[in-house]
Amino acid sequence: MTSSRAGYALARDVPLRPRNTFRVDARARWFATVHDAPSLSALLEERDVRGLPLLVLGQGSNVLFAEPWFEGLVVHLACDDLSVLQDAPGEPAAVRVEAAHDWDTLVDRTLQRGMRGLENLALIPGQVGAAPIQNIGAYGVEVGEFITAVLAFDRMTHAMVRLDAVDCGFGYRDSLFKREPERRIVVAVEFRLPRDEATRLEYAGLHEELVAMGGVAPTPRNVATAVRRIRRRKLPDPAEIGNAGSFFKNPVVPLDLAVALREQHPALPTYPAGDTRQRKLSAAWLIAEAGWRGFREGDAGISAQHALVLVNHGAATGAQLLGLARRVAESVKARFGVRLEPEPRIVGAAF
């Protein structure tokens, strides 16, 4: 059953396998495609969906359905415009991007206009609306550094709100939106992008990749190309095997624990954590060292390319993938005393 209203279409009993990159079978009791963000208020007052659990789903690249049914409303935003708010010579640019805009396309469009900042975040799958929720990051950069405001629909007040970056609570793969997942629906993001700041090359491997590309200059576009080359080499393509990219966050631990672990395991990579009393550890190294890289049980497995990536070889259920992820985390905890946390949103279960 499908019904259309001004600004959105509402359907019942919709398969979600084509809408999540893990390719797990799941269905939504209700599914709404929203073409006009202001119509969210009317949608959420529909008799059939009022008060139901809510899940906003873009490209499904950061979600694991742990149960075969989502007994609520899945909202898919289809608004994808980009507006340049400020583009004066010698000044940082300001752009407003609607939630459904493809993230990697945004990276290219801004670089083509001479705007810097997002090059290290190239080829991250997903849409712009997910970027502030997860505070996506890669190669030494987090998107929160460039966000000036997030526009969202507040389900508590039934009104559109504009949250300045300082009010978004950005942290490592974290934000206010992630901590209160059912309250706000991100509809657009505003960015401030510099034109003359130096590119960021501190992260291991970036400089070496530029050398491998023929020693090209570290321009933003060359850095984006280098990042894409590294990601394609290291991470399995969701179009070829079901996955949601890195499944676990790099754990942040007290400095004394990091020092003790490095004394026991000198090869363990550690990184600054923004606080001199803490260090960030490589979750991939911990998982590989615990013997999980390339592991497979039925169709649920750990990628042989990258130990951080949980993969669906074909017909694994969300419950099977979640069960494997829990076993990985338990073994890392038992061996190293370090707790792993998932990056994707797990729907239908607690980790």
TIMARMI-457444 format. One line per 8 residues: their letters; for each residue x, z negated, y of C-alpha. Coordinates in steps of 0.25 Angstrom, whole numbers, plus 5000, padded with zeros to 4 digits. Layout:
N
A	X,Z,Y ~ ...
END
This chain:
351
MTSSRAGY	5000,5000,5000 ~ 5005,5004,5014 ~ 4999,5002,5027 ~ 5004,5006,5041 ~ 5003,5000,5055 ~ 5009,5003,5068 ~ 5024,5000,5067 ~ 5024,4997,5052
ALARDVPL	5020,5000,5038 ~ 5016,4990,5027 ~ 5017,4992,5012 ~ 5015,4984,5000 ~ 5023,4982,4987 ~ 5035,4990,4991 ~ 5048,4992,4982 ~ 5061,4987,4989
RPRNTFRV	5071,4992,4979 ~ 5074,5004,4988 ~ 5074,4995,5000 ~ 5086,4986,4996 ~ 5100,4990,4993 ~ 5101,4981,4981 ~ 5090,4990,4975 ~ 5083,4979,4968
DARARWFA	5068,4980,4965 ~ 5059,4972,4974 ~ 5046,4975,4980 ~ 5040,4970,4993 ~ 5025,4965,4994 ~ 5025,4971,5008 ~ 5034,4981,5015 ~ 5033,4984,5030
TVHDAPSL	5040,4996,5037 ~ 5041,4992,5052 ~ 5043,5004,5062 ~ 5041,4996,5074 ~ 5046,4982,5075 ~ 5035,4976,5085 ~ 5025,4979,5074 ~ 5032,4968,5065
SALLEERD	5022,4958,5071 ~ 5010,4966,5067 ~ 5016,4968,5053 ~ 5018,4954,5050 ~ 5004,4950,5054 ~ 4999,4960,5043 ~ 4989,4952,5035 ~ 4996,4956,5022
VRGLPLLV	5010,4952,5026 ~ 5008,4941,5036 ~ 5017,4929,5032 ~ 5024,4935,5020 ~ 5039,4934,5018 ~ 5046,4944,5026 ~ 5058,4953,5023 ~ 5064,4963,5032
LGQGSNVL	5071,4974,5024 ~ 5080,4985,5030 ~ 5088,4993,5021 ~ 5089,4981,5011 ~ 5104,4980,5011 ~ 5105,4965,5012 ~ 5094,4960,5003 ~ 5092,4956,4989
FAEPWFEG	5078,4955,4983 ~ 5079,4944,4973 ~ 5064,4946,4968 ~ 5056,4958,4965 ~ 5045,4956,4975 ~ 5046,4952,4990 ~ 5033,4945,4992 ~ 5033,4948,5007
LVVHLACD	5034,4958,5018 ~ 5046,4967,5019 ~ 5048,4973,5033 ~ 5057,4985,5034 ~ 5060,4989,5049 ~ 5061,5004,5052 ~ 5065,5003,5067 ~ 5079,5008,5068
DLSVLQDA	5081,5013,5083 ~ 5094,5010,5090 ~ 5094,5008,5106 ~ 5106,5008,5115 ~ 5103,4997,5125 ~ 5117,4998,5132 ~ 5128,5008,5132 ~ 5135,5007,5145
PGEPAAVR	5150,5011,5145 ~ 5160,5000,5144 ~ 5149,4990,5139 ~ 5145,4986,5125 ~ 5133,4994,5120 ~ 5120,4987,5116 ~ 5111,4993,5106 ~ 5097,4989,5100
VEAAHDWD	5095,4993,5085 ~ 5082,4992,5077 ~ 5082,4985,5064 ~ 5081,4997,5055 ~ 5093,5005,5060 ~ 5103,5007,5049 ~ 5115,4998,5052 ~ 5126,5008,5048
TLVDRTLQ	5120,5018,5057 ~ 5120,5009,5068 ~ 5135,5007,5066 ~ 5137,5022,5067 ~ 5128,5024,5079 ~ 5134,5013,5087 ~ 5149,5018,5084 ~ 5145,5032,5088
RGMRGLEN	5141,5026,5102 ~ 5154,5019,5103 ~ 5149,5005,5101 ~ 5158,4996,5093 ~ 5155,4984,5084 ~ 5147,4988,5072 ~ 5158,4997,5065 ~ 5163,4985,5056
LALIPGQV	5148,4984,5051 ~ 5147,4999,5046 ~ 5140,5002,5033 ~ 5133,4989,5032 ~ 5120,4993,5026 ~ 5107,4989,5032 ~ 5099,4990,5045 ~ 5102,4984,5059
GAAPIQNI	5091,4974,5057 ~ 5098,4967,5046 ~ 5112,4966,5054 ~ 5109,4954,5062 ~ 5101,4947,5050 ~ 5114,4947,5042 ~ 5123,4948,5053 ~ 5130,4959,5046
GAYGVEVG	5145,4959,5046 ~ 5157,4967,5040 ~ 5172,4969,5043 ~ 5173,4957,5053 ~ 5161,4960,5061 ~ 5147,4954,5061 ~ 5135,4961,5068 ~ 5131,4949,5075
EFITAVLA	5143,4951,5084 ~ 5136,4963,5090 ~ 5121,4959,5090 ~ 5116,4955,5104 ~ 5101,4953,5099 ~ 5092,4954,5088 ~ 5077,4958,5090 ~ 5068,4953,5079
FDRMTHAM	5053,4950,5076 ~ 5051,4935,5075 ~ 5041,4932,5064 ~ 5039,4918,5070 ~ 5035,4923,5084 ~ 5030,4937,5080 ~ 5038,4942,5091 ~ 5051,4950,5093
VRLDAVDC	5063,4942,5097 ~ 5076,4946,5103 ~ 5087,4936,5098 ~ 5101,4937,5105 ~ 5113,4937,5095 ~ 5116,4922,5098 ~ 5102,4919,5093 ~ 5104,4927,5080
GFGYRDSL	5113,4916,5073 ~ 5123,4926,5068 ~ 5132,4921,5057 ~ 5140,4927,5045 ~ 5129,4936,5039 ~ 5119,4927,5045 ~ 5109,4926,5056 ~ 5096,4920,5061
FKREPERR	5088,4931,5055 ~ 5095,4929,5041 ~ 5092,4914,5042 ~ 5077,4916,5046 ~ 5074,4929,5038 ~ 5059,4929,5039 ~ 5058,4925,5054 ~ 5064,4938,5061
IVVAVEFR	5064,4953,5059 ~ 5075,4959,5066 ~ 5070,4972,5073 ~ 5082,4976,5081 ~ 5097,4972,5085 ~ 5104,4973,5098 ~ 5119,4975,5097 ~ 5130,4974,5108
LPRDEATR	5141,4984,5104 ~ 5155,4985,5111 ~ 5162,4998,5114 ~ 5176,4993,5116 ~ 5179,4981,5107 ~ 5190,4983,5096 ~ 5185,4986,5082 ~ 5186,4975,5072
LEYAGLHE	5197,4977,5061 ~ 5200,4963,5057 ~ 5192,4964,5044 ~ 5201,4967,5031 ~ 5201,4981,5027 ~ 5196,4988,5040 ~ 5210,4991,5046 ~ 5215,4996,5032
ELVAMGGV	5203,5005,5031 ~ 5206,5011,5045 ~ 5220,5014,5040 ~ 5214,5020,5027 ~ 5206,5029,5036 ~ 5219,5035,5042 ~ 5222,5024,5052 ~ 5211,5028,5061
APTPRNVA	5208,5020,5073 ~ 5200,5008,5072 ~ 5188,5013,5080 ~ 5174,5008,5077 ~ 5170,5020,5070 ~ 5182,5020,5062 ~ 5180,5006,5058 ~ 5166,5009,5054
TAVRRIRR	5171,5020,5045 ~ 5181,5010,5039 ~ 5171,5000,5036 ~ 5162,5010,5030 ~ 5173,5015,5021 ~ 5177,5000,5017 ~ 5162,4997,5014 ~ 5159,5009,5006
RKLPDPAE	5172,5007,4997 ~ 5169,4992,4995 ~ 5154,4991,4994 ~ 5144,4998,4984 ~ 5134,5007,4990 ~ 5120,5002,4989 ~ 5115,5016,4987 ~ 5123,5016,4974
IGNAGSFF	5122,5002,4969 ~ 5112,4991,4974 ~ 5118,4981,4983 ~ 5117,4974,4996 ~ 5132,4974,5000 ~ 5139,4961,5001 ~ 5130,4951,4994 ~ 5138,4938,4998
KNPVVPLD	5143,4933,5011 ~ 5157,4930,5013 ~ 5157,4915,5012 ~ 5162,4906,5024 ~ 5168,4893,5019 ~ 5176,4882,5025 ~ 5190,4885,5029 ~ 5196,4874,5019
LAVALREQ	5188,4881,5007 ~ 5193,4894,5011 ~ 5207,4889,5012 ~ 5206,4882,4998 ~ 5200,4895,4992 ~ 5212,4904,4998 ~ 5222,4894,4992 ~ 5215,4896,4978
HPALPTYP	5212,4911,4980 ~ 5222,4917,4990 ~ 5216,4931,4989 ~ 5202,4926,4994 ~ 5199,4933,5007 ~ 5195,4924,5019 ~ 5190,4927,5033 ~ 5188,4920,5046
AGDTRQRK	5173,4915,5047 ~ 5172,4913,5062 ~ 5175,4898,5060 ~ 5189,4893,5058 ~ 5184,4882,5048 ~ 5178,4893,5039 ~ 5183,4905,5032 ~ 5175,4917,5026
LSAAWLIA	5178,4921,5011 ~ 5177,4934,5004 ~ 5164,4933,4995 ~ 5169,4946,4988 ~ 5182,4940,4984 ~ 5175,4927,4979 ~ 5165,4935,4971 ~ 5176,4945,4965
EAGWRGFR	5185,4933,4962 ~ 5173,4926,4954 ~ 5173,4939,4945 ~ 5160,4945,4950 ~ 5165,4958,4956 ~ 5159,4970,4948 ~ 5150,4960,4939 ~ 5137,4966,4934
EGDAGISA	5126,4960,4926 ~ 5115,4970,4923 ~ 5113,4977,4936 ~ 5117,4966,4945 ~ 5131,4965,4949 ~ 5143,4963,4959 ~ 5149,4976,4964 ~ 5163,4980,4959
QHALVLVN	5166,4986,4973 ~ 5163,4973,4980 ~ 5161,4959,4975 ~ 5151,4955,4986 ~ 5141,4966,4982 ~ 5130,4963,4972 ~ 5125,4975,4966 ~ 5113,4981,4959
HGAATGAQ	5117,4991,4948 ~ 5103,4996,4946 ~ 5092,4987,4942 ~ 5096,4973,4946 ~ 5085,4964,4951 ~ 5087,4956,4964 ~ 5086,4943,4955 ~ 5098,4948,4946
LLGLARRV	5106,4951,4959 ~ 5104,4938,4965 ~ 5107,4931,4952 ~ 5120,4938,4951 ~ 5123,4935,4966 ~ 5120,4920,4963 ~ 5130,4920,4951 ~ 5141,4926,4960
AESVKARF	5139,4916,4971 ~ 5139,4904,4960 ~ 5152,4909,4954 ~ 5159,4910,4968 ~ 5154,4896,4971 ~ 5159,4890,4958 ~ 5173,4897,4959 ~ 5176,4896,4974
GVRLEPEP	5166,4886,4979 ~ 5161,4896,4989 ~ 5146,4899,4991 ~ 5142,4914,4992 ~ 5130,4918,5000 ~ 5122,4931,4999 ~ 5122,4941,5011 ~ 5109,4948,5007
RIVGAAF	5095,4942,5009 ~ 5090,4938,4996 ~ 5075,4940,4995 ~ 5067,4932,4985 ~ 5077,4921,4982 ~ 5087,4912,4987 ~ 5102,4914,4984
END
